[in-house]
Amino acid sequence: MVALQIRDVPDSVRDLLAEEARRRGTSLQGYLLEVLEREAADASNRRWLAAMRRRADRGRSAIDADAIVAAIADARRERAE
């Protein structure tokens, strides 16, 4: 595992984080590790969603729904004549 260091954290931020860690019954280090793991998982999920959106966009028709409905209606009218 790697060790991370964050410099210049304001005292007020450190105090709030330490209080949250105490409230959760864990150390500041343990709490911050949970926060980092959650952020990493969220980032992974965001990348996956972006990839799925790109994939879906590639499969989308350039023709909008109104044009498709109009084409079907035109074809039905021609058949009925």
Biopython code that builds the backbone (N, CA, C, O; Angstrom):
import numpy as np
from Bio.PDB.StructureBuilder import StructureBuilder

atoms = [
    (1, "MET", "N", (0.840, -1.188, 0.000)),
    (1, "MET", "CA", (0.000, 0.000, 0.000)),
    (1, "MET", "C", (0.877, 1.241, 0.000)),
    (1, "MET", "O", (2.026, 1.223, 0.441)),
    (2, "VAL", "N", (0.309, 2.290, -0.496)),
    (2, "VAL", "CA", (1.012, 3.565, -0.566)),
    (2, "VAL", "C", (0.535, 4.457, 0.579)),
    (2, "VAL", "O", (-0.599, 4.334, 1.042)),
    (3, "ALA", "N", (1.402, 5.345, 1.025)),
    (3, "ALA", "CA", (1.031, 6.328, 2.054)),
    (3, "ALA", "C", (0.807, 7.666, 1.364)),
    (3, "ALA", "O", (1.626, 8.088, 0.548)),
    (4, "LEU", "N", (-0.286, 8.332, 1.683)),
    (4, "LEU", "CA", (-0.595, 9.644, 1.116)),
    (4, "LEU", "C", (-0.440, 10.702, 2.195)),
    (4, "LEU", "O", (-0.661, 10.444, 3.378)),
    (5, "GLN", "N", (-0.059, 11.893, 1.768)),
    (5, "GLN", "CA", (0.045, 13.014, 2.702)),
    (5, "GLN", "C", (-0.651, 14.209, 2.073)),
    (5, "GLN", "O", (-0.461, 14.497, 0.891)),
    (6, "ILE", "N", (-1.449, 14.895, 2.857)),
    (6, "ILE", "CA", (-2.132, 16.095, 2.373)),
    (6, "ILE", "C", (-1.630, 17.267, 3.194)),
    (6, "ILE", "O", (-1.752, 17.276, 4.419)),
    (7, "ARG", "N", (-1.072, 18.244, 2.524)),
    (7, "ARG", "CA", (-0.506, 19.411, 3.210)),
    (7, "ARG", "C", (-1.522, 20.547, 3.255)),
    (7, "ARG", "O", (-2.460, 20.603, 2.460)),
    (8, "ASP", "N", (-1.309, 21.431, 4.189)),
    (8, "ASP", "CA", (-2.057, 22.692, 4.294)),
    (8, "ASP", "C", (-3.561, 22.496, 4.474)),
    (8, "ASP", "O", (-4.357, 23.257, 3.925)),
    (9, "VAL", "N", (-3.947, 21.492, 5.231)),
    (9, "VAL", "CA", (-5.362, 21.291, 5.558)),
    (9, "VAL", "C", (-5.717, 22.291, 6.657)),
    (9, "VAL", "O", (-5.071, 22.307, 7.705)),
    (10, "PRO", "N", (-6.721, 23.115, 6.436)),
    (10, "PRO", "CA", (-7.112, 24.073, 7.478)),
    (10, "PRO", "C", (-7.517, 23.345, 8.765)),
    (10, "PRO", "O", (-8.101, 22.262, 8.726)),
    (11, "ASP", "N", (-7.196, 23.958, 9.889)),
    (11, "ASP", "CA", (-7.534, 23.362, 11.186)),
    (11, "ASP", "C", (-9.021, 23.060, 11.292)),
    (11, "ASP", "O", (-9.412, 22.023, 11.828)),
    (12, "SER", "N", (-9.848, 23.962, 10.782)),
    (12, "SER", "CA", (-11.300, 23.765, 10.885)),
    (12, "SER", "C", (-11.748, 22.520, 10.117)),
    (12, "SER", "O", (-12.644, 21.805, 10.565)),
    (13, "VAL", "N", (-11.136, 22.261, 8.977)),
    (13, "VAL", "CA", (-11.470, 21.069, 8.187)),
    (13, "VAL", "C", (-11.017, 19.816, 8.927)),
    (13, "VAL", "O", (-11.765, 18.844, 9.034)),
    (14, "ARG", "N", (-9.790, 19.844, 9.437)),
    (14, "ARG", "CA", (-9.274, 18.706, 10.202)),
    (14, "ARG", "C", (-10.162, 18.426, 11.407)),
    (14, "ARG", "O", (-10.457, 17.267, 11.702)),
    (15, "ASP", "N", (-10.590, 19.469, 12.103)),
    (15, "ASP", "CA", (-11.433, 19.290, 13.285)),
    (15, "ASP", "C", (-12.775, 18.653, 12.927)),
    (15, "ASP", "O", (-13.253, 17.765, 13.632)),
    (16, "LEU", "N", (-13.379, 19.110, 11.831)),
    (16, "LEU", "CA", (-14.660, 18.534, 11.400)),
    (16, "LEU", "C", (-14.510, 17.065, 11.007)),
    (16, "LEU", "O", (-15.358, 16.237, 11.339)),
    (17, "LEU", "N", (-13.432, 16.751, 10.303)),
    (17, "LEU", "CA", (-13.193, 15.363, 9.905)),
    (17, "LEU", "C", (-12.931, 14.477, 11.119)),
    (17, "LEU", "O", (-13.424, 13.352, 11.190)),
    (18, "ALA", "N", (-12.157, 14.986, 12.068)),
    (18, "ALA", "CA", (-11.872, 14.219, 13.282)),
    (18, "ALA", "C", (-13.152, 13.981, 14.080)),
    (18, "ALA", "O", (-13.357, 12.893, 14.619)),
    (19, "GLU", "N", (-14.003, 14.984, 14.156)),
    (19, "GLU", "CA", (-15.275, 14.838, 14.868)),
    (19, "GLU", "C", (-16.161, 13.794, 14.189)),
    (19, "GLU", "O", (-16.797, 12.986, 14.865)),
    (20, "GLU", "N", (-16.204, 13.808, 12.870)),
    (20, "GLU", "CA", (-16.996, 12.807, 12.140)),
    (20, "GLU", "C", (-16.434, 11.405, 12.379)),
    (20, "GLU", "O", (-17.193, 10.452, 12.554)),
    (21, "ALA", "N", (-15.119, 11.282, 12.386)),
    (21, "ALA", "CA", (-14.500, 9.982, 12.663)),
    (21, "ALA", "C", (-14.885, 9.497, 14.059)),
    (21, "ALA", "O", (-15.238, 8.332, 14.240)),
    (22, "ARG", "N", (-14.819, 10.391, 15.041)),
    (22, "ARG", "CA", (-15.203, 10.035, 16.412)),
    (22, "ARG", "C", (-16.668, 9.602, 16.469)),
    (22, "ARG", "O", (-17.011, 8.618, 17.124)),
    (23, "ARG", "N", (-17.518, 10.345, 15.777)),
    (23, "ARG", "CA", (-18.941, 10.029, 15.758)),
    (23, "ARG", "C", (-19.191, 8.634, 15.189)),
    (23, "ARG", "O", (-20.097, 7.926, 15.627)),
    (24, "ARG", "N", (-18.381, 8.254, 14.216)),
    (24, "ARG", "CA", (-18.521, 6.932, 13.584)),
    (24, "ARG", "C", (-17.780, 5.836, 14.351)),
    (24, "ARG", "O", (-17.871, 4.657, 14.011)),
    (25, "GLY", "N", (-17.056, 6.237, 15.378)),
    (25, "GLY", "CA", (-16.333, 5.255, 16.185)),
    (25, "GLY", "C", (-15.086, 4.715, 15.527)),
    (25, "GLY", "O", (-14.725, 3.556, 15.732)),
    (26, "THR", "N", (-14.422, 5.541, 14.738)),
    (26, "THR", "CA", (-13.209, 5.111, 14.052)),
    (26, "THR", "C", (-12.146, 6.198, 14.186)),
    (26, "THR", "O", (-12.420, 7.301, 14.659)),
    (27, "SER", "N", (-10.945, 5.870, 13.768)),
    (27, "SER", "CA", (-9.861, 6.853, 13.788)),
    (27, "SER", "C", (-10.010, 7.803, 12.601)),
    (27, "SER", "O", (-10.741, 7.521, 11.651)),
    (28, "LEU", "N", (-9.314, 8.916, 12.673)),
    (28, "LEU", "CA", (-9.319, 9.849, 11.542)),
    (28, "LEU", "C", (-8.770, 9.154, 10.304)),
    (28, "LEU", "O", (-9.321, 9.296, 9.213)),
    (29, "GLN", "N", (-7.688, 8.404, 10.470)),
    (29, "GLN", "CA", (-7.111, 7.679, 9.340)),
    (29, "GLN", "C", (-8.114, 6.683, 8.759)),
    (29, "GLN", "O", (-8.265, 6.593, 7.541)),
    (30, "GLY", "N", (-8.794, 5.942, 9.623)),
    (30, "GLY", "CA", (-9.783, 4.974, 9.151)),
    (30, "GLY", "C", (-10.928, 5.644, 8.414)),
    (30, "GLY", "O", (-11.381, 5.164, 7.375)),
    (31, "TYR", "N", (-11.391, 6.762, 8.965)),
    (31, "TYR", "CA", (-12.487, 7.491, 8.325)),
    (31, "TYR", "C", (-12.055, 8.025, 6.961)),
    (31, "TYR", "O", (-12.787, 7.895, 5.980)),
    (32, "LEU", "N", (-10.864, 8.626, 6.901)),
    (32, "LEU", "CA", (-10.393, 9.177, 5.624)),
    (32, "LEU", "C", (-10.180, 8.077, 4.592)),
    (32, "LEU", "O", (-10.420, 8.293, 3.404)),
    (33, "LEU", "N", (-9.733, 6.903, 5.025)),
    (33, "LEU", "CA", (-9.593, 5.784, 4.095)),
    (33, "LEU", "C", (-10.956, 5.382, 3.536)),
    (33, "LEU", "O", (-11.071, 5.089, 2.346)),
    (34, "GLU", "N", (-11.991, 5.366, 4.381)),
    (34, "GLU", "CA", (-13.350, 5.076, 3.906)),
    (34, "GLU", "C", (-13.795, 6.101, 2.868)),
    (34, "GLU", "O", (-14.379, 5.746, 1.844)),
    (35, "VAL", "N", (-13.514, 7.376, 3.140)),
    (35, "VAL", "CA", (-13.893, 8.446, 2.206)),
    (35, "VAL", "C", (-13.187, 8.243, 0.870)),
    (35, "VAL", "O", (-13.813, 8.344, -0.185)),
    (36, "LEU", "N", (-11.889, 7.957, 0.911)),
    (36, "LEU", "CA", (-11.134, 7.755, -0.330)),
    (36, "LEU", "C", (-11.629, 6.530, -1.098)),
    (36, "LEU", "O", (-11.744, 6.571, -2.323)),
    (37, "GLU", "N", (-11.918, 5.450, -0.391)),
    (37, "GLU", "CA", (-12.428, 4.247, -1.062)),
    (37, "GLU", "C", (-13.781, 4.511, -1.716)),
    (37, "GLU", "O", (-14.041, 4.048, -2.826)),
    (38, "ARG", "N", (-14.636, 5.254, -1.026)),
    (38, "ARG", "CA", (-15.957, 5.592, -1.576)),
    (38, "ARG", "C", (-15.803, 6.470, -2.822)),
    (38, "ARG", "O", (-16.486, 6.257, -3.824)),
    (39, "GLU", "N", (-14.910, 7.449, -2.755)),
    (39, "GLU", "CA", (-14.674, 8.316, -3.917)),
    (39, "GLU", "C", (-14.122, 7.523, -5.097)),
    (39, "GLU", "O", (-14.518, 7.749, -6.240)),
    (40, "ALA", "N", (-13.211, 6.596, -4.823)),
    (40, "ALA", "CA", (-12.647, 5.771, -5.894)),
    (40, "ALA", "C", (-13.733, 4.910, -6.536)),
    (40, "ALA", "O", (-13.768, 4.765, -7.758)),
    (41, "ALA", "N", (-14.614, 4.342, -5.721)),
    (41, "ALA", "CA", (-15.711, 3.530, -6.261)),
    (41, "ALA", "C", (-16.654, 4.392, -7.089)),
    (41, "ALA", "O", (-17.101, 3.977, -8.159)),
    (42, "ASP", "N", (-16.959, 5.594, -6.597)),
    (42, "ASP", "CA", (-17.834, 6.500, -7.348)),
    (42, "ASP", "C", (-17.205, 6.885, -8.678)),
    (42, "ASP", "O", (-17.894, 6.947, -9.696)),
    (43, "ALA", "N", (-15.894, 7.147, -8.675)),
    (43, "ALA", "CA", (-15.203, 7.508, -9.916)),
    (43, "ALA", "C", (-15.269, 6.352, -10.908)),
    (43, "ALA", "O", (-15.466, 6.559, -12.106)),
    (44, "SER", "N", (-15.103, 5.140, -10.402)),
    (44, "SER", "CA", (-15.193, 3.961, -11.260)),
    (44, "SER", "C", (-16.595, 3.837, -11.850)),
    (44, "SER", "O", (-16.755, 3.532, -13.032)),
    (45, "ASN", "N", (-17.602, 4.075, -11.023)),
    (45, "ASN", "CA", (-18.990, 4.023, -11.504)),
    (45, "ASN", "C", (-19.253, 5.103, -12.545)),
    (45, "ASN", "O", (-19.927, 4.851, -13.543)),
    (46, "ARG", "N", (-18.722, 6.310, -12.317)),
    (46, "ARG", "CA", (-18.919, 7.395, -13.294)),
    (46, "ARG", "C", (-18.264, 7.050, -14.629)),
    (46, "ARG", "O", (-18.832, 7.326, -15.686)),
    (47, "ARG", "N", (-17.072, 6.447, -14.590)),
    (47, "ARG", "CA", (-16.410, 6.042, -15.838)),
    (47, "ARG", "C", (-17.241, 4.990, -16.565)),
    (47, "ARG", "O", (-17.393, 5.051, -17.785)),
    (48, "TRP", "N", (-17.783, 4.021, -15.815)),
    (48, "TRP", "CA", (-18.598, 2.976, -16.420)),
    (48, "TRP", "C", (-19.848, 3.575, -17.057)),
    (48, "TRP", "O", (-20.199, 3.228, -18.185)),
    (49, "LEU", "N", (-20.526, 4.482, -16.333)),
    (49, "LEU", "CA", (-21.727, 5.120, -16.881)),
    (49, "LEU", "C", (-21.405, 5.923, -18.137)),
    (49, "LEU", "O", (-22.163, 5.888, -19.107)),
    (50, "ALA", "N", (-20.295, 6.639, -18.124)),
    (50, "ALA", "CA", (-19.902, 7.415, -19.305)),
    (50, "ALA", "C", (-19.658, 6.484, -20.492)),
    (50, "ALA", "O", (-20.050, 6.796, -21.617)),
    (51, "ALA", "N", (-19.020, 5.356, -20.246)),
    (51, "ALA", "CA", (-18.773, 4.393, -21.322)),
    (51, "ALA", "C", (-20.092, 3.838, -21.858)),
    (51, "ALA", "O", (-20.241, 3.669, -23.068)),
    (52, "MET", "N", (-21.040, 3.554, -20.981)),
    (52, "MET", "CA", (-22.344, 3.042, -21.414)),
    (52, "MET", "C", (-23.103, 4.099, -22.213)),
    (52, "MET", "O", (-23.779, 3.772, -23.189)),
    (53, "ARG", "N", (-22.994, 5.366, -21.803)),
    (53, "ARG", "CA", (-23.659, 6.441, -22.558)),
    (53, "ARG", "C", (-23.051, 6.586, -23.948)),
    (53, "ARG", "O", (-23.769, 6.756, -24.933)),
    (54, "ARG", "N", (-21.710, 6.518, -24.022)),
    (54, "ARG", "CA", (-21.059, 6.602, -25.339)),
    (54, "ARG", "C", (-21.499, 5.436, -26.212)),
    (54, "ARG", "O", (-21.765, 5.606, -27.401)),
    (55, "ARG", "N", (-21.572, 4.265, -25.621)),
    (55, "ARG", "CA", (-21.990, 3.072, -26.363)),
    (55, "ARG", "C", (-23.429, 3.220, -26.856)),
    (55, "ARG", "O", (-23.738, 2.876, -27.997)),
    (56, "ALA", "N", (-24.300, 3.730, -25.998)),
    (56, "ALA", "CA", (-25.700, 3.930, -26.387)),
    (56, "ALA", "C", (-25.815, 4.989, -27.472)),
    (56, "ALA", "O", (-26.618, 4.849, -28.395)),
    (57, "ASP", "N", (-25.018, 6.048, -27.369)),
    (57, "ASP", "CA", (-25.065, 7.115, -28.372)),
    (57, "ASP", "C", (-24.650, 6.599, -29.744)),
    (57, "ASP", "O", (-25.188, 7.039, -30.760)),
    (58, "ARG", "N", (-23.701, 5.675, -29.781)),
    (58, "ARG", "CA", (-23.269, 5.120, -31.071)),
    (58, "ARG", "C", (-24.387, 4.323, -31.725)),
    (58, "ARG", "O", (-24.453, 4.243, -32.951)),
    (59, "GLY", "N", (-25.266, 3.732, -30.922)),
    (59, "GLY", "CA", (-26.337, 2.913, -31.462)),
    (59, "GLY", "C", (-27.598, 3.685, -31.782)),
    (59, "GLY", "O", (-28.542, 3.128, -32.343)),
    (60, "ARG", "N", (-27.627, 4.951, -31.435)),
    (60, "ARG", "CA", (-28.837, 5.750, -31.668)),
    (60, "ARG", "C", (-28.953, 6.151, -33.130)),
    (60, "ARG", "O", (-27.960, 6.392, -33.816)),
    (61, "SER", "N", (-30.189, 6.212, -33.578)),
    (61, "SER", "CA", (-30.474, 6.645, -34.935)),
    (61, "SER", "C", (-30.344, 8.155, -35.029)),
    (61, "SER", "O", (-30.650, 8.874, -34.078)),
    (62, "ALA", "N", (-29.896, 8.624, -36.164)),
    (62, "ALA", "CA", (-29.809, 10.066, -36.386)),
    (62, "ALA", "C", (-31.189, 10.641, -36.698)),
    (62, "ALA", "O", (-31.368, 11.859, -36.719)),
    (63, "ILE", "N", (-32.163, 9.762, -36.941)),
    (63, "ILE", "CA", (-33.527, 10.185, -37.257)),
    (63, "ILE", "C", (-34.315, 10.260, -35.958)),
    (63, "ILE", "O", (-34.266, 9.340, -35.141)),
    (64, "ASP", "N", (-35.039, 11.352, -35.769)),
    (64, "ASP", "CA", (-35.797, 11.491, -34.522)),
    (64, "ASP", "C", (-37.133, 10.752, -34.611)),
    (64, "ASP", "O", (-37.553, 10.344, -35.694)),
    (65, "ALA", "N", (-37.785, 10.588, -33.483)),
    (65, "ALA", "CA", (-39.028, 9.816, -33.398)),
    (65, "ALA", "C", (-40.129, 10.412, -34.264)),
    (65, "ALA", "O", (-40.892, 9.664, -34.876)),
    (66, "ASP", "N", (-40.234, 11.737, -34.334)),
    (66, "ASP", "CA", (-41.278, 12.371, -35.148)),
    (66, "ASP", "C", (-41.128, 12.010, -36.621)),
    (66, "ASP", "O", (-42.123, 11.776, -37.308)),
    (67, "ALA", "N", (-39.900, 11.964, -37.104)),
    (67, "ALA", "CA", (-39.666, 11.609, -38.504)),
    (67, "ALA", "C", (-40.054, 10.153, -38.763)),
    (67, "ALA", "O", (-40.597, 9.835, -39.821)),
    (68, "ILE", "N", (-39.782, 9.287, -37.822)),
    (68, "ILE", "CA", (-40.144, 7.874, -37.972)),
    (68, "ILE", "C", (-41.660, 7.712, -38.000)),
    (68, "ILE", "O", (-42.193, 6.990, -38.843)),
    (69, "VAL", "N", (-42.354, 8.381, -37.083)),
    (69, "VAL", "CA", (-43.824, 8.318, -37.044)),
    (69, "VAL", "C", (-44.410, 8.850, -38.348)),
    (69, "VAL", "O", (-45.348, 8.262, -38.886)),
    (70, "ALA", "N", (-43.876, 9.944, -38.857)),
    (70, "ALA", "CA", (-44.367, 10.525, -40.105)),
    (70, "ALA", "C", (-44.138, 9.569, -41.273)),
    (70, "ALA", "O", (-45.013, 9.424, -42.127)),
    (71, "ALA", "N", (-42.987, 8.920, -41.325)),
    (71, "ALA", "CA", (-42.696, 7.980, -42.407)),
    (71, "ALA", "C", (-43.652, 6.788, -42.366)),
    (71, "ALA", "O", (-44.113, 6.328, -43.411)),
    (72, "ILE", "N", (-43.947, 6.292, -41.183)),
    (72, "ILE", "CA", (-44.892, 5.174, -41.052)),
    (72, "ILE", "C", (-46.286, 5.604, -41.505)),
    (72, "ILE", "O", (-46.969, 4.867, -42.216)),
    (73, "ALA", "N", (-46.704, 6.797, -41.091)),
    (73, "ALA", "CA", (-48.027, 7.306, -41.484)),
    (73, "ALA", "C", (-48.105, 7.464, -42.994)),
    (73, "ALA", "O", (-49.118, 7.110, -43.597)),
    (74, "ASP", "N", (-47.047, 7.993, -43.620)),
    (74, "ASP", "CA", (-47.016, 8.151, -45.076)),
    (74, "ASP", "C", (-47.129, 6.789, -45.764)),
    (74, "ASP", "O", (-47.878, 6.642, -46.729)),
    (75, "ALA", "N", (-46.397, 5.806, -45.277)),
    (75, "ALA", "CA", (-46.424, 4.473, -45.881)),
    (75, "ALA", "C", (-47.812, 3.851, -45.751)),
    (75, "ALA", "O", (-48.281, 3.190, -46.677)),
    (76, "ARG", "N", (-48.460, 4.051, -44.635)),
    (76, "ARG", "CA", (-49.812, 3.505, -44.441)),
    (76, "ARG", "C", (-50.809, 4.179, -45.379)),
    (76, "ARG", "O", (-51.690, 3.521, -45.932)),
    (77, "ARG", "N", (-50.667, 5.491, -45.557)),
    (77, "ARG", "CA", (-51.562, 6.216, -46.479)),
    (77, "ARG", "C", (-51.374, 5.712, -47.906)),
    (77, "ARG", "O", (-52.347, 5.514, -48.634)),
    (78, "GLU", "N", (-50.123, 5.505, -48.299)),
    (78, "GLU", "CA", (-49.847, 5.030, -49.655)),
    (78, "GLU", "C", (-50.435, 3.633, -49.867)),
    (78, "GLU", "O", (-50.970, 3.341, -50.937)),
    (79, "ARG", "N", (-50.341, 2.786, -48.869)),
    (79, "ARG", "CA", (-50.898, 1.436, -48.959)),
    (79, "ARG", "C", (-52.416, 1.464, -49.056)),
    (79, "ARG", "O", (-53.015, 0.643, -49.751)),
    (80, "ALA", "N", (-53.033, 2.401, -48.365)),
    (80, "ALA", "CA", (-54.495, 2.492, -48.332)),
    (80, "ALA", "C", (-55.045, 3.031, -49.645)),
    (80, "ALA", "O", (-56.215, 2.799, -49.949)),
    (81, "GLU", "N", (-54.265, 3.725, -50.415)),
    (81, "GLU", "CA", (-54.748, 4.334, -51.671)),
    (81, "GLU", "C", (-54.860, 3.348, -52.781)),
    (81, "GLU", "O", (-55.251, 3.710, -53.891)),
]
sb = StructureBuilder()
sb.init_structure("model")
sb.init_model(0)
sb.init_chain("A")
sb.init_seg("    ")
for serial, (resi, resn, name, xyz) in enumerate(atoms, 1):
    if name == "N":
        sb.init_residue(resn, " ", resi, " ")
    sb.init_atom(name, np.array(xyz, "f"), 0.0, 1.0, " ", f" {name:<3s}", serial, name[0])
structure = sb.get_structure()
